[in-house]
Amino acid sequence: MIIECPYCESKVDGEVKGEHQSYDPSEDPFPFKAVLVRCPACDNALLGGTELIQTGPTHYQWSPLNRLWPKQESHIDWEIPDIVRMSQIEARKCYKARAFSASVVMSGRTLEGLCKHHSTKSTTLAKGLAELKDKGIIDDRLFEWGEELRKHRNIGAHASDVNISKEDAGDLLDFADAICEYVFVLNAKFNRFMARQAEKDEA
Ligand SMILES: [Zn+2]
């Protein structure tokens, strides 16, 4: 099963060594499974968790493994495509290393990934964001956040006297994360929610 190995710093196809499924509807509406896997590259043990989620009116499937041990530093949802999450991870690494301009450049690249994922026609981020807004993929508020990200990315990417502060880099990181969460995670969640409602109406 696919899991992110912190030692290899990449996604690996872990060899399943054991698993345990539990279900307590009073605690959680979804059955849960803990899976112990071995990383085929570095031989380390990893523990992941997965939930049985509804993906269609009558379809259920186990969600991708979320690593429980060693603990994931900060969780980036699996519904966010690789082209976007790679930049999110880099932005966090730069921020932790106090490279604030670099962090903002990476946060901006998150949005470029978002545009690429949605195959916007324009090659510039400014036009790409406008296109996402026109298509209804982001609303006015997210567009405004995206614009600030874009402007600060430009400041961070070019040699100038302007420094990007820790506070600004941290906020822009949060805005980039929130945009991704909204577009990829909450949208998918809402669609599953509506699929369940449709199923109830049929019954
Ligand atoms: Zn590994």
Boltz pocket constraint, residues with backbone or C-beta under 6 A from the ligand:
constraints:
  - pocket:
      binder: B
      contacts: [[A, 5], [A, 6], [A, 7], [A, 8], [A, 9], [A, 12], [A, 39], [A, 40], [A, 41], [A, 42], [A, 43], [A, 44]]
      max_distance: 6.0
